[in-house]
Amino acid sequence: MKTKITELFGIEHPIIQGGMHHVGFAELAAAVSNAGGLGTITGLTQGTPEKLANEIARCKEMTDKPFAVNLTFLPSLTPPDYPGLIKEIIDAGVPVVETAGRNPAEYLPALKEAGIKVIHKCTSVRHSIKAQSIGCDAVSVDGFECGGHPGEDDIPNFILLPRAAEELEIPFVASGGMADGRSLVAAMALGAEGMNMGTRFIATQDAPVHQNVKEAIVNATELDTRLIMRSLTNTERVLNNEAVERLMEKEKRLGDDLKFEDILDEVAGVYPKIMHEGTIEAGAWSCGMVAGLVNDIPTVQDLINNIMSQADEIIKSRLQNF
Ligand SMILES: Cc1cc2nc3c(=O)[nH]c(=O)nc-3n(C[C@H](O)[C@H](O)[C@H](O)COP(=O)(O)O)c2cc1C
């Protein structure tokens, strides 16, 4: 399938794997790129420029196809060495960077000068327009359904995507709630040029995370995610568990007095325990409502092949026959 996104990134299928903390390692990124999509290494999981350089080198050993690095800009008391991370990305010749969090304007000139394509993940039309105005090549429009940080507007993709299509000139992919060929065709009908998936890619054989995490996603329904940290204006969609219920009880009790320090036990440094040790109740971890559509743990290659053949079948049979 040829779209503006496949052309922009030099990939075969318009399917992107979004950056995911402690999930987006070289193994997953390479598997997605080898299957014809765009895989993404999560920069901040590596933390230091040296470790990121090493992860990029490992990915290059596993694929000769284009892949991306995600740079998430979060408010932090001790910010990561973003210029150092960017230098490694440029030196390694990584062709695409997925930015997320706050506006990437400060770092854009260095990336653009190096010929890197930048796709910025946005949860609103106004942020998408801003991304376009500062020179991003594409945006990933992340609806309310998404795993991770959906922003504070709560607009689902059935509204957000056509609104983005009305306003944007640069191409965009649909992100949040995407799982299969139906998602892809629907996203394209609403104006997107492809789709970005997070949760769906975790439940694959290639995702280098503990089996417990994959099974938790398969066992979850669309009713099993919760929104946390709203009062901190840092809303995150996570899979419900004991830690999340504890956290939500604190939110209810403390109301607007809640501070980040009150929930450190439930959110700080929990990802390695969850993703690698499989202690899935250790804290809150991002997961999309799309878990309700995830019922198997295929290889990434099979997942992408199935998405493309289902999309083809829907376009050529189901839609043609109306
Ligand atoms: C476990 C997990 C970790 C994530 N970590 C990040 C991250 O570090 N940076 C980022 O930009 N997005 C992150 N995301 C968001 C994904 O890149 C993607 O935008 C989102 O999962 C799309 O929604 P979906 O889960 O419904 O497919 C994360 C998502 C999940 C599920």
PDBQT file of the ligand as one rigid body, heavy atoms in Angstrom, charges set to zero:
ROOT
HETATM    1  C1  LIG A 401       3.606   0.506  27.717  1.00  0.00    +0.000 C 
HETATM    2  C2  LIG A 401       3.587   1.762  26.906  1.00  0.00    +0.000 A 
HETATM    3  C3  LIG A 401       4.629   2.666  27.029  1.00  0.00    +0.000 A 
HETATM    4  C4  LIG A 401       4.638   3.846  26.268  1.00  0.00    +0.000 A 
HETATM    5  N1  LIG A 401       5.701   4.701  26.379  1.00  0.00    +0.000 NA
HETATM    6  C5  LIG A 401       5.771   5.803  25.579  1.00  0.00    +0.000 A 
HETATM    7  C6  LIG A 401       6.915   6.648  25.598  1.00  0.00    +0.000 A 
HETATM    8  O1  LIG A 401       7.861   6.425  26.358  1.00  0.00    +0.000 OA
HETATM    9  N2  LIG A 401       6.917   7.710  24.762  1.00  0.00    +0.000 N 
HETATM   10  C7  LIG A 401       5.883   7.975  23.902  1.00  0.00    +0.000 A 
HETATM   11  O2  LIG A 401       5.957   8.939  23.147  1.00  0.00    +0.000 OA
HETATM   12  N3  LIG A 401       4.787   7.198  23.869  1.00  0.00    +0.000 NA
HETATM   13  C8  LIG A 401       4.708   6.120  24.677  1.00  0.00    +0.000 A 
HETATM   14  N4  LIG A 401       3.609   5.288  24.595  1.00  0.00    +0.000 N 
HETATM   15  C9  LIG A 401       2.516   5.609  23.631  1.00  0.00    +0.000 C 
HETATM   16  C10 LIG A 401       2.668   4.815  22.320  1.00  0.00    +0.000 C 
HETATM   17  O3  LIG A 401       3.803   5.210  21.612  1.00  0.00    +0.000 OA
HETATM   18  C11 LIG A 401       1.450   5.010  21.407  1.00  0.00    +0.000 C 
HETATM   19  O4  LIG A 401       1.314   6.371  21.070  1.00  0.00    +0.000 OA
HETATM   20  C12 LIG A 401       0.155   4.533  22.035  1.00  0.00    +0.000 C 
HETATM   21  O5  LIG A 401       0.370   3.301  22.677  1.00  0.00    +0.000 OA
HETATM   22  C13 LIG A 401      -0.924   4.400  20.991  1.00  0.00    +0.000 C 
HETATM   23  O6  LIG A 401      -2.092   3.908  21.544  1.00  0.00    +0.000 OA
HETATM   24  P1  LIG A 401      -2.501   2.330  21.558  1.00  0.00    +0.000 P 
HETATM   25  O7  LIG A 401      -1.808   1.779  22.751  1.00  0.00    +0.000 OA
HETATM   26  O8  LIG A 401      -3.972   2.360  21.683  1.00  0.00    +0.000 OA
HETATM   27  O9  LIG A 401      -2.006   1.719  20.281  1.00  0.00    +0.000 OA
HETATM   28  C14 LIG A 401       3.558   4.129  25.387  1.00  0.00    +0.000 A 
HETATM   29  C15 LIG A 401       2.506   3.214  25.280  1.00  0.00    +0.000 A 
HETATM   30  C16 LIG A 401       2.496   2.045  26.016  1.00  0.00    +0.000 A 
HETATM   31  C17 LIG A 401       1.344   1.103  25.864  1.00  0.00    +0.000 C 
ENDROOT
TORSDOF 0
